[in-house]
Amino acid sequence: MFHCRSISHHTTPLALREQLSLTTDQQKQWLAALPQGEAAILSTCNRLELYAFTPTEAGMDDLWHSLLARRRIEPAMIAGYTVSASGQAAVRHLFRVSSGLESMALGEPQIVGQVTRAYEQAHAQDAAGHMLSLLFRAAIHTAKRVRTETAIGAGAASISSLGIGKAEHTLGSLRARPVLVIGAGEMAQAIVKALVQRGATQITIVSRTYDAARSLADEWQVRARSITELKDALIEADVVFTTSSAPFTILSREDVEPLMPRREGRGLCLIDLAVPRDIEPEVGAILGVCLHDMDDLQGVIEESLAGRQEQIPAVERIIDEELAAFWADIQAQAVIPTIRQLREQAEQFRQAELSRILNRLPSEDDHARALVEQFSHRLMNKLLHQVTLNLKEKAAHDDGALFAAVARDLFGLEDSA
């Protein structure tokens, strides 16, 4: 059965979400050591979700507890924030997530890429088997239909654009403002791209890895500086976007406060888009500093929702259609072993009877032998064709497993369970 456990911005404050943030290495290590079943981890700045295919709810609980142990979190500590789903509800949740309906920024386009990478990561660690692969491929297909057939993504705000919007609300246009971006990963790339598209001309990138900063800067014809120059870059900037993937804060009050006198009265706007946070909350108490984190973006989101909310019914219809098709496919999986056994049994009978006939034909009469071979093969396929179709059709109903059991009994097949 499919299961899901979810911690997200819908239920969980940032202070707790950042405690649950897992590095890519931590995710890979856990997946590689998966004790049972199939599993995939979707970890973004706004959610930690575990999807699994395992027979029992207790098995899912064991996986969830094991994953939380990577962050030394007891399940009871977050029970009130955890959303659990199984069966069709778990499938629907992933379809909604991949389609952008569960995102902080409704319809944001980045989420389907994150879902794809979650699946690819699980597959690379041999944690996503046949059933979970079917689930994630269906979710990605659903998201692509949503993008193609609805306008949910038209003008959709991403986390990066929301962060820029928050800075513009504080400072006005950033076109002539010195802007500092800390980090060179996916979020930093989105920030720099959005800034350039809005006409910003004074952009500097600082990263722990200078080559990564240099590469991103060259792509957009902006400036890169070494991490050793961070203090100077902070003094020069009017607005700073932090997008680091560091598991610890990189800017504390002790780092920022001594720099303020050197800014000659200029205010400093800090937009922390990292989870865990890059900037200590105490930095926001410094005179002249305005600090916003992920939870502060919610107000900006409300201003841009109206047009996209109208698309929700259309998205839900697509999800309903894809969920029905997916579930029919999953139920059909229950009869595949029976169909396979039936065909293997029929092939054994065919080969036995064919051997008897061929032994009676002249060995030099290749034409006759070929005709008999062809006849036996076509006859077997025709006899099994309608049975196979009927089994697949019945499997799409709730009593599909019963029909498979009856078929095994009628044809004398071993129980595939």
GUKOL-855908 format. One record per residue (C-alpha): residue in one letter; x, y, z. Coordinates in nm, 4 decimals. Each point is the difference from the previous one (the first is absolute). Layout:
N
node res:a; east:X; north:Y; up:Z
...
! end
This chain:
417
node res:m; east:0.0000; north:0.0000; up:0.0000
node res:f; east:0.1096; north:0.3575; up:-0.0644
node res:h; east:0.0633; north:0.2191; up:0.3041
node res:c; east:0.1028; north:0.3605; up:0.0623
node res:r; east:0.1200; north:0.1984; up:0.2994
node res:s; east:0.0196; north:0.3760; up:-0.0463
node res:i; east:0.1357; north:0.2980; up:0.1911
node res:s; east:-0.0586; north:0.3262; up:-0.1862
node res:h; east:-0.0545; north:0.3734; up:0.0260
node res:h; east:-0.3753; north:-0.0679; up:0.0239
node res:t; east:0.0312; north:-0.1455; up:0.3479
node res:t; east:0.3515; north:0.0620; up:0.1252
node res:p; east:0.1851; north:0.3215; up:0.0975
node res:l; east:0.3375; north:0.0728; up:-0.1547
node res:a; east:0.1848; north:-0.0502; up:0.3299
node res:l; east:-0.1108; north:-0.3641; up:-0.0001
node res:r; east:0.0327; north:-0.0564; up:-0.3752
node res:e; east:0.3642; north:0.0967; up:0.0082
node res:q; east:0.0647; north:-0.2593; up:0.2715
node res:l; east:-0.1310; north:-0.2611; up:-0.2430
node res:s; east:0.2077; north:0.1143; up:-0.2964
node res:l; east:0.2078; north:-0.2854; up:-0.1415
node res:t; east:0.3100; north:0.0469; up:-0.2109
node res:t; east:0.0236; north:-0.1836; up:-0.3306
node res:d; east:0.2646; north:-0.2302; up:0.1470
node res:q; east:-0.2220; north:-0.0846; up:0.2967
node res:q; east:-0.2859; north:-0.0859; up:-0.2345
node res:k; east:0.2188; north:-0.2178; up:-0.2213
node res:q; east:0.1485; north:-0.1841; up:0.2971
node res:w; east:-0.3438; north:-0.0753; up:0.1433
node res:l; east:-0.1392; north:-0.1158; up:-0.3337
node res:a; east:0.3018; north:-0.2197; up:-0.0673
node res:a; east:-0.0512; north:-0.1728; up:0.3358
node res:l; east:-0.3784; north:-0.0347; up:-0.0408
node res:p; east:-0.0986; north:-0.2936; up:0.2206
node res:q; east:-0.3219; north:-0.0942; up:-0.1817
node res:g; east:-0.2430; north:0.0942; up:-0.2772
node res:e; east:0.0457; north:0.2876; up:-0.2422
node res:a; east:0.0428; north:0.3651; up:0.0985
node res:a; east:0.0760; north:0.3493; up:-0.1315
node res:i; east:0.0683; north:0.3250; up:0.1859
node res:l; east:-0.1299; north:0.3373; up:-0.1169
node res:s; east:0.1950; north:0.2637; up:0.1913
node res:t; east:-0.0381; north:0.3674; up:-0.0945
node res:c; east:0.0108; north:0.3309; up:0.1808
node res:n; east:-0.3673; north:-0.0398; up:0.0891
node res:r; east:-0.0481; north:-0.3717; up:0.0543
node res:l; east:0.1411; north:-0.3321; up:0.1061
node res:e; east:-0.2036; north:-0.2876; up:-0.1388
node res:l; east:0.0561; north:-0.3731; up:-0.0026
node res:y; east:-0.1776; north:-0.2128; up:-0.2594
node res:a; east:0.0148; north:-0.3763; up:0.0287
node res:f; east:-0.1463; north:-0.3218; up:-0.1333
node res:t; east:-0.0155; north:-0.2488; up:0.2835
node res:p; east:-0.2659; north:-0.2517; up:0.1058
node res:t; east:-0.1011; north:0.1422; up:0.3370
node res:e; east:-0.0522; north:0.3261; up:0.1858
node res:a; east:0.2378; north:-0.1284; up:0.2655
node res:g; east:0.2670; north:-0.0452; up:-0.2658
node res:m; east:-0.0483; north:0.3610; up:-0.1085
node res:d; east:0.0281; north:0.1154; up:0.3606
node res:d; east:0.3308; north:-0.1824; up:0.0303
node res:l; east:0.1338; north:0.1725; up:-0.3125
node res:w; east:-0.1143; north:0.3436; up:0.1185
node res:h; east:0.1519; north:-0.0511; up:0.3438
node res:s; east:0.3244; north:-0.1148; up:-0.1585
node res:l; east:0.0129; north:0.3084; up:-0.2228
node res:l; east:-0.0709; north:0.2379; up:0.2892
node res:a; east:0.2789; north:-0.1643; up:0.1964
node res:r; east:0.2422; north:0.1506; up:-0.2533
node res:r; east:-0.0868; north:0.3350; up:0.1584
node res:r; east:-0.0326; north:-0.1432; up:0.3519
node res:i; east:-0.3708; north:0.0820; up:0.0013
node res:e; east:-0.2495; north:-0.2104; up:0.1923
node res:p; east:-0.3251; north:-0.0569; up:-0.1964
node res:a; east:-0.2063; north:0.1089; up:0.3002
node res:m; east:0.1661; north:0.3421; up:-0.0136
node res:i; east:-0.1511; north:0.0734; up:-0.3410
node res:a; east:-0.3107; north:-0.2187; up:0.0072
node res:g; east:-0.2259; north:0.3040; up:0.0120
node res:y; east:0.1595; north:0.1421; up:-0.3149
node res:t; east:0.0235; north:-0.3234; up:-0.2007
node res:v; east:-0.2524; north:-0.0733; up:-0.2743
node res:s; east:-0.0431; north:-0.3719; up:-0.0747
node res:a; east:-0.1686; north:-0.1568; up:-0.3014
node res:s; east:-0.0297; north:-0.3489; up:-0.1444
node res:g; east:-0.1371; north:-0.1602; up:-0.3135
node res:q; east:-0.1757; north:0.2354; up:-0.2405
node res:a; east:0.0362; north:0.2909; up:0.2435
node res:a; east:0.3808; north:-0.0323; up:-0.0117
node res:v; east:-0.0044; north:-0.0175; up:-0.3804
node res:r; east:-0.2280; north:0.3040; up:-0.0249
node res:h; east:0.2271; north:0.1956; up:0.2332
node res:l; east:0.3060; north:-0.0569; up:-0.2193
node res:f; east:-0.2011; north:0.0923; up:-0.3111
node res:r; east:-0.1073; north:0.3256; up:0.1710
node res:v; east:0.3544; north:0.0748; up:0.1144
node res:s; east:0.1525; north:-0.0576; up:-0.3437
node res:s; east:-0.2717; north:0.2149; up:-0.1613
node res:g; east:0.0761; north:0.2959; up:0.2280
node res:l; east:-0.3243; north:-0.0041; up:0.1985
node res:e; east:0.1819; north:-0.0579; up:0.3285
node res:s; east:0.2758; north:0.2566; up:-0.0603
node res:m; east:0.0418; north:0.3185; up:0.2005
node res:a; east:-0.0134; north:0.1799; up:-0.3344
node res:l; east:-0.3026; north:-0.1594; up:-0.1670
node res:g; east:0.0920; north:-0.1544; up:-0.3338
node res:e; east:0.3730; north:0.0675; up:0.0343
node res:p; east:0.1900; north:-0.1873; up:-0.2727
node res:q; east:0.3056; north:-0.1171; up:0.1944
node res:i; east:-0.1813; north:-0.2684; up:0.1961
node res:v; east:-0.0335; north:-0.2484; up:-0.2875
node res:g; east:0.3778; north:0.0137; up:-0.0448
node res:q; east:0.0433; north:-0.0663; up:0.3717
node res:v; east:-0.2389; north:-0.2966; up:-0.0175
node res:t; east:0.1933; north:-0.1328; up:-0.3006
node res:r; east:0.3310; north:0.0288; up:0.1842
node res:a; east:-0.1492; north:-0.1737; up:0.3067
node res:y; east:-0.0957; north:-0.2948; up:-0.2204
node res:e; east:0.3347; north:-0.0042; up:-0.1813
node res:q; east:0.1847; north:0.0053; up:0.3319
node res:a; east:-0.2039; north:-0.2906; up:0.1363
node res:h; east:0.0483; north:-0.1950; up:-0.3232
node res:a; east:0.3760; north:0.0605; up:0.0054
node res:q; east:0.0155; north:-0.1441; up:0.3529
node res:d; east:-0.2110; north:-0.3048; up:-0.1026
node res:a; east:-0.2745; north:0.1168; up:0.2385
node res:a; east:-0.2677; north:0.0558; up:-0.2668
node res:g; east:-0.1237; north:-0.3268; up:-0.1397
node res:h; east:-0.2733; north:-0.0742; up:-0.2498
node res:m; east:-0.2966; north:0.1331; up:0.1981
node res:l; east:0.1556; north:0.3258; up:0.1194
node res:s; east:0.1326; north:0.0597; up:-0.3500
node res:l; east:-0.3544; north:-0.0295; up:-0.1340
node res:l; east:-0.1186; north:0.2517; up:0.2616
node res:f; east:0.2625; north:0.2660; up:-0.0661
node res:r; east:-0.0193; north:-0.0310; up:-0.3767
node res:a; east:-0.3769; north:0.0442; up:0.0217
node res:a; east:0.0405; north:0.3045; up:0.2265
node res:i; east:0.2496; north:0.1609; up:-0.2381
node res:h; east:-0.2274; north:-0.0757; up:-0.2967
node res:t; east:-0.2919; north:0.1589; up:0.1867
node res:a; east:0.2036; north:0.3134; up:0.0700
node res:k; east:0.0916; north:0.0306; up:-0.3678
node res:r; east:-0.3666; north:-0.0278; up:-0.0990
node res:v; east:-0.0848; north:0.2710; up:0.2523
node res:r; east:0.2656; north:0.2321; up:-0.1472
node res:t; east:-0.1187; north:-0.0676; up:-0.3548
node res:e; east:-0.3770; north:0.0048; up:0.0473
node res:t; east:-0.0519; north:0.2682; up:0.2663
node res:a; east:0.1292; north:0.3471; up:0.0817
node res:i; east:0.0884; north:-0.0842; up:0.3604
node res:g; east:0.3613; north:0.0868; up:-0.0800
node res:a; east:-0.0762; north:0.3205; up:-0.1920
node res:g; east:0.1768; north:0.2766; up:0.1856
node res:a; east:0.0553; north:-0.2401; up:0.2855
node res:a; east:0.2238; north:0.1305; up:0.2730
node res:s; east:0.2972; north:-0.2106; up:0.1018
node res:i; east:0.1745; north:0.0201; up:0.3354
node res:s; east:0.2752; north:0.2006; up:-0.1672
node res:s; east:-0.2397; north:0.2533; up:-0.1526
node res:l; east:-0.1883; north:0.0288; up:0.3292
node res:g; east:0.3265; north:0.0775; up:0.1775
node res:i; east:0.0806; north:0.2693; up:-0.2543
node res:g; east:-0.3524; north:0.1346; up:0.0397
node res:k; east:0.0530; north:0.0273; up:0.3748
node res:a; east:0.3231; north:0.1919; up:-0.0546
node res:e; east:-0.1697; north:0.2339; up:-0.2493
node res:h; east:-0.2815; north:0.0618; up:0.2474
node res:t; east:0.2640; north:0.1131; up:0.2497
node res:l; east:0.2411; north:0.1908; up:-0.2265
node res:g; east:-0.1852; north:0.0687; up:-0.3236
node res:s; east:0.1538; north:-0.0923; up:-0.3342
node res:l; east:0.3252; north:-0.1981; up:0.0151
node res:r; east:0.1130; north:0.1062; up:-0.3476
node res:a; east:0.2697; north:0.2349; up:0.1296
node res:r; east:0.0509; north:-0.1591; up:0.3404
node res:p; east:0.3119; north:-0.2010; up:0.0875
node res:v; east:-0.1258; north:-0.3540; up:0.0567
node res:l; east:0.1902; north:-0.2856; up:0.1625
node res:v; east:-0.0959; north:-0.3655; up:-0.0540
node res:i; east:0.1591; north:-0.2496; up:0.2390
node res:g; east:0.0078; north:-0.3490; up:-0.1466
node res:a; east:0.0292; north:-0.1428; up:-0.3504
node res:g; east:-0.2516; north:-0.2842; up:0.0000
node res:e; east:-0.3438; north:-0.0354; up:-0.1590
node res:m; east:-0.1654; north:0.2738; up:0.2065
node res:a; east:0.2891; north:0.2397; up:-0.0606
node res:q; east:-0.0252; north:-0.0651; up:-0.3740
node res:a; east:-0.3725; north:0.0791; up:0.0097
node res:i; east:0.0642; north:0.3191; up:0.1984
node res:v; east:0.2701; north:0.1266; up:-0.2358
node res:k; east:-0.2091; north:-0.0807; up:-0.3068
node res:a; east:-0.3036; north:0.1822; up:0.1412
node res:l; east:0.2098; north:0.3017; up:0.1027
node res:v; east:0.1559; north:0.0314; up:-0.3448
node res:q; east:-0.3413; north:-0.0309; up:-0.1632
node res:r; east:-0.1247; north:0.2840; up:0.2204
node res:g; east:0.2854; north:0.2224; up:-0.1105
node res:a; east:0.2322; north:-0.0232; up:0.3005
node res:t; east:0.3530; north:0.0947; up:-0.1049
node res:q; east:0.2077; north:-0.0137; up:0.3204
node res:i; east:-0.0073; north:-0.3658; up:0.0988
node res:t; east:0.2774; north:-0.1757; up:0.1910
node res:i; east:0.0167; north:-0.3739; up:0.0759
node res:v; east:0.1906; north:-0.1453; up:0.2935
node res:s; east:0.0223; north:-0.3724; up:0.0647
node res:r; east:0.2042; north:-0.2348; up:0.2140
node res:t; east:0.1249; north:-0.1400; up:-0.3317
node res:y; east:0.1396; north:0.2837; up:-0.2094
node res:d; east:-0.0060; north:-0.2032; up:-0.3220
node res:a; east:-0.3759; north:-0.0503; up:0.0386
node res:a; east:-0.0498; north:0.3731; up:0.0599
node res:r; east:0.2217; north:0.0841; up:-0.2968
node res:s; east:-0.1891; north:-0.2375; up:-0.2288
node res:l; east:-0.3380; north:0.1467; up:0.0950
node res:a; east:0.1330; north:0.3552; up:-0.0299
node res:d; east:0.1417; north:-0.0669; up:-0.3465
node res:e; east:-0.3336; north:-0.1432; up:-0.1140
node res:w; east:-0.1832; north:0.3234; up:0.0861
node res:q; east:0.2850; north:0.2468; up:-0.0458
node res:v; east:0.0068; north:0.1072; up:0.3642
node res:r; east:0.2710; north:0.0144; up:0.2640
node res:a; east:0.1401; north:-0.2837; up:0.2161
node res:r; east:0.2007; north:0.0383; up:0.3196
node res:s; east:0.1776; north:-0.2418; up:0.2295
node res:i; east:-0.1547; north:-0.0984; up:0.3334
node res:t; east:0.2967; north:0.1726; up:0.1625
node res:e; east:-0.1422; north:0.3288; up:-0.1338
node res:l; east:-0.3437; north:-0.0542; up:0.1528
node res:k; east:0.0292; north:0.2824; up:0.2545
node res:d; east:0.0931; north:0.2525; up:-0.2667
node res:a; east:-0.2854; north:-0.1226; up:-0.2185
node res:l; east:-0.2431; north:0.0404; up:0.2901
node res:i; east:0.1140; north:0.3580; up:0.0562
node res:e; east:-0.0567; north:0.0869; up:-0.3659
node res:a; east:-0.3397; north:-0.1675; up:-0.0459
node res:d; east:-0.3429; north:0.1519; up:0.0605
node res:v; east:-0.1762; north:-0.3351; up:-0.0194
node res:v; east:0.1315; north:-0.3495; up:0.0684
node res:f; east:-0.1596; north:-0.3294; up:-0.1053
node res:t; east:0.1325; north:-0.3047; up:0.1835
node res:t; east:-0.0535; north:-0.3375; up:-0.1649
node res:s; east:0.2696; north:-0.2137; up:0.1580
node res:s; east:-0.0467; north:-0.3717; up:0.0589
node res:a; east:0.2188; north:0.0164; up:0.3093
node res:p; east:-0.1339; north:-0.1957; up:0.3012
node res:f; east:0.0882; north:0.2962; up:0.2255
node res:t; east:-0.0539; north:0.3762; up:0.0027
node res:i; east:0.2552; north:0.1994; up:-0.1959
node res:l; east:-0.0909; north:0.3480; up:0.1267
node res:s; east:-0.0357; north:0.0777; up:0.3692
node res:r; east:-0.0636; north:0.3248; up:0.1848
node res:e; east:0.3712; north:0.0069; up:0.0836
node res:d; east:0.0790; north:-0.0156; up:-0.3740
node res:v; east:-0.2391; north:0.2716; up:-0.1160
node res:e; east:-0.0237; north:0.2580; up:0.2788
node res:p; east:0.3659; north:0.1146; up:-0.0140
node res:l; east:-0.0402; north:0.0680; up:-0.3729
node res:m; east:-0.2916; north:0.2433; up:0.0326
node res:p; east:0.2053; north:0.3141; up:0.0931
node res:r; east:0.2051; north:-0.0512; up:-0.3164
node res:r; east:-0.3200; north:0.0131; up:-0.2054
node res:e; east:-0.0351; north:0.3699; up:0.0860
node res:g; east:-0.3657; north:-0.0125; up:0.0980
node res:r; east:-0.1192; north:-0.2120; up:-0.2936
node res:g; east:-0.2581; north:-0.2613; up:0.0974
node res:l; east:0.0527; north:-0.3660; up:-0.0785
node res:c; east:-0.2761; north:-0.2305; up:-0.1255
node res:l; east:0.0665; north:-0.3710; up:0.0566
node res:i; east:-0.2141; north:-0.2663; up:-0.1690
node res:d; east:0.0728; north:-0.3463; up:0.1396
node res:l; east:-0.1272; north:-0.2651; up:-0.2424
node res:a; east:0.1853; north:-0.2917; up:0.1557
node res:v; east:-0.1305; north:-0.2864; up:0.2132
node res:p; east:0.1654; north:-0.0385; up:0.2449
node res:r; east:0.0290; north:0.3772; up:0.0260
node res:d; east:0.3264; north:0.1664; up:-0.1003
node res:i; east:-0.0527; north:0.2999; up:0.2264
node res:e; east:-0.0566; north:-0.0013; up:0.3750
node res:p; east:-0.3373; north:0.1593; up:0.0881
node res:e; east:0.1799; north:0.2344; up:0.2420
node res:v; east:0.1523; north:0.1794; up:-0.2997
node res:g; east:-0.3426; north:0.1518; up:-0.0645
node res:a; east:0.0281; north:0.1938; up:0.3270
node res:i; east:0.3001; north:0.2008; up:-0.1217
node res:l; east:-0.0792; north:0.3658; up:-0.0641
node res:g; east:-0.0288; north:0.0591; up:-0.3735
node res:v; east:-0.0433; north:-0.3671; up:-0.0909
node res:c; east:-0.3180; north:-0.1424; up:-0.1495
node res:l; east:-0.0055; north:-0.3811; up:0.0056
node res:h; east:-0.2524; north:-0.2261; up:-0.1731
node res:d; east:-0.0044; north:-0.3806; up:-0.0084
node res:m; east:-0.2119; north:-0.2615; up:-0.1771
node res:d; east:-0.3022; north:0.0395; up:0.2274
node res:d; east:-0.0075; north:0.3766; up:-0.0679
node res:l; east:-0.0704; north:-0.0625; up:-0.3686
node res:q; east:-0.3574; north:-0.1109; up:0.0648
node res:g; east:-0.1362; north:0.3559; up:-0.0146
node res:v; east:0.1553; north:0.0632; up:-0.3400
node res:i; east:-0.1582; north:-0.3181; up:-0.1297
node res:e; east:-0.3549; north:0.1145; up:0.0753
node res:e; east:0.0352; north:0.2909; up:-0.2408
node res:s; east:0.0688; north:-0.2239; up:-0.2991
node res:l; east:-0.2462; north:-0.2848; up:0.0536
node res:a; east:-0.3297; north:0.1119; up:-0.1526
node res:g; east:0.0593; north:-0.0918; up:-0.3655
node res:r; east:0.1581; north:-0.3354; up:0.0784
node res:q; east:-0.2658; north:-0.1003; up:0.2538
node res:e; east:-0.2525; north:0.0020; up:-0.2827
node res:q; east:0.1981; north:-0.2840; up:-0.1601
node res:i; east:-0.0240; north:-0.2315; up:0.3015
node res:p; east:-0.3217; north:-0.1801; up:-0.1114
node res:a; east:0.1570; north:-0.0787; up:-0.3392
node res:v; east:0.3133; north:-0.1324; up:0.1707
node res:e; east:-0.2092; north:-0.2114; up:0.2365
node res:r; east:-0.1858; north:-0.1539; up:-0.2963
node res:i; east:0.3282; north:-0.1022; up:-0.1609
node res:i; east:0.1169; north:-0.1487; up:0.3287
node res:d; east:-0.3269; north:-0.1942; up:0.0320
node res:e; east:0.0419; north:-0.1385; up:-0.3532
node res:e; east:0.3626; north:-0.0967; up:0.0520
node res:l; east:-0.0731; north:-0.1489; up:0.3420
node res:a; east:-0.2734; north:-0.2225; up:-0.1476
node res:a; east:0.2282; north:-0.1116; up:-0.2843
node res:f; east:0.2898; north:-0.0628; up:0.2376
node res:w; east:-0.2091; north:-0.2007; up:0.2430
node res:a; east:-0.1385; north:-0.2147; up:-0.2828
node res:d; east:0.3589; north:-0.0697; up:-0.1081
node res:i; east:0.1020; north:-0.0869; up:0.3567
node res:q; east:-0.2921; north:-0.2350; up:0.0468
node res:a; east:0.0864; north:-0.1638; up:-0.3306
node res:q; east:0.3414; north:-0.0793; up:0.1469
node res:a; east:-0.1751; north:-0.2488; up:0.2307
node res:v; east:-0.0891; north:-0.2305; up:-0.2907
node res:i; east:0.3291; north:0.0234; up:-0.1881
node res:p; east:0.1592; north:-0.2930; up:0.1924
node res:t; east:-0.3114; north:-0.2083; up:-0.0728
node res:i; east:0.0121; north:0.0872; up:-0.3701
node res:r; east:0.3703; north:-0.0776; up:-0.0100
node res:q; east:-0.0536; north:-0.3379; up:0.1698
node res:l; east:-0.2869; north:-0.0789; up:-0.2354
node res:r; east:0.2098; north:0.0704; up:-0.3083
node res:e; east:0.2958; north:-0.1952; up:0.1379
node res:q; east:-0.2268; north:-0.2970; up:0.0668
node res:a; east:-0.1523; north:0.0227; up:-0.3485
node res:e; east:0.3469; north:0.0217; up:-0.1557
node res:q; east:0.1077; north:-0.3144; up:0.1841
node res:f; east:-0.3058; north:-0.1851; up:-0.1320
node res:r; east:0.0625; north:0.1334; up:-0.3507
node res:q; east:0.3631; north:-0.1072; up:-0.0006
node res:a; east:-0.0875; north:-0.3490; up:0.1262
node res:e; east:-0.2682; north:-0.0572; up:-0.2623
node res:l; east:0.2081; north:0.1639; up:-0.2739
node res:s; east:0.2882; north:-0.2343; up:0.0754
node res:r; east:-0.2275; north:-0.3016; up:-0.0421
node res:i; east:-0.1291; north:0.1219; up:-0.3363
node res:l; east:0.3428; north:0.0948; up:-0.1337
node res:n; east:0.1357; north:-0.3425; up:0.0898
node res:r; east:-0.2561; north:-0.1494; up:-0.2408
node res:l; east:0.0887; north:0.2307; up:-0.2893
node res:p; east:0.2892; north:-0.0635; up:-0.2390
node res:s; east:0.3059; north:0.1849; up:0.1279
node res:e; east:0.0742; north:0.1283; up:-0.3510
node res:d; east:-0.3459; north:0.1589; up:-0.0424
node res:d; east:0.0901; north:0.3437; up:0.1409
node res:h; east:-0.3068; north:0.1653; up:-0.1519
node res:a; east:-0.2474; north:-0.2298; up:0.1717
node res:r; east:0.1831; north:0.0247; up:0.3310
node res:a; east:-0.0049; north:0.3810; up:-0.0211
node res:l; east:-0.3745; north:0.0019; up:-0.0729
node res:v; east:-0.0723; north:-0.2182; up:0.3017
node res:e; east:0.2177; north:0.2236; up:0.2207
node res:q; east:-0.1789; north:0.3118; up:-0.1258
node res:f; east:-0.3437; north:-0.1599; up:0.0401
node res:s; east:0.0634; north:-0.1039; up:0.3609
node res:h; east:0.1321; north:0.3442; up:0.0940
node res:r; east:-0.2911; north:0.1875; up:-0.1565
node res:l; east:-0.2555; north:-0.2360; up:0.1510
node res:m; east:0.1435; north:0.0494; up:0.3480
node res:n; east:-0.0035; north:0.3786; up:-0.0364
node res:k; east:-0.3587; north:0.0042; up:-0.1230
node res:l; east:-0.1183; north:-0.2234; up:0.2841
node res:l; east:0.1712; north:0.2205; up:0.2599
node res:h; east:-0.0845; north:0.3377; up:-0.1538
node res:q; east:-0.3535; north:0.0389; up:0.1348
node res:v; east:0.0916; north:-0.1478; up:0.3383
node res:t; east:0.2839; north:0.2535; up:0.0326
node res:l; east:-0.2246; north:0.2908; up:-0.0965
node res:n; east:-0.2691; north:-0.1079; up:0.2461
node res:l; east:0.2461; north:-0.0323; up:0.2860
node res:k; east:0.1439; north:0.3460; up:-0.0667
node res:e; east:-0.3483; north:0.1506; up:-0.0207
node res:k; east:-0.1150; north:-0.1652; up:0.3235
node res:a; east:0.3182; north:0.1125; up:0.1727
node res:a; east:-0.1100; north:0.3629; up:-0.0406
node res:h; east:-0.2812; north:-0.0673; up:0.2488
node res:d; east:0.0223; north:-0.0442; up:0.3740
node res:d; east:-0.0525; north:-0.3770; up:-0.0308
node res:g; east:0.2831; north:-0.0412; up:-0.2501
node res:a; east:0.2065; north:-0.2075; up:0.2429
node res:l; east:-0.2942; north:-0.2395; up:0.0384
node res:f; east:-0.0196; north:-0.0579; up:-0.3759
node res:a; east:0.3742; north:-0.0653; up:-0.0105
node res:a; east:-0.0391; north:-0.2584; up:0.2787
node res:v; east:-0.2881; north:-0.1694; up:-0.1839
node res:a; east:0.2066; north:-0.0128; up:-0.3202
node res:r; east:0.2921; north:-0.1611; up:0.1833
node res:d; east:-0.2339; north:-0.2583; up:0.1480
node res:l; east:-0.1709; north:-0.0770; up:-0.3326
node res:f; east:0.3274; north:-0.0474; up:-0.1885
node res:g; east:0.1782; north:-0.1774; up:0.2835
node res:l; east:0.2646; north:0.2713; up:0.0467
node res:e; east:0.2103; north:0.0521; up:0.3113
node res:d; east:-0.1047; north:0.2837; up:0.2297
node res:s; east:0.2123; north:0.3013; up:-0.1099
node res:a; east:-0.0316; north:0.1593; up:0.3459
! end
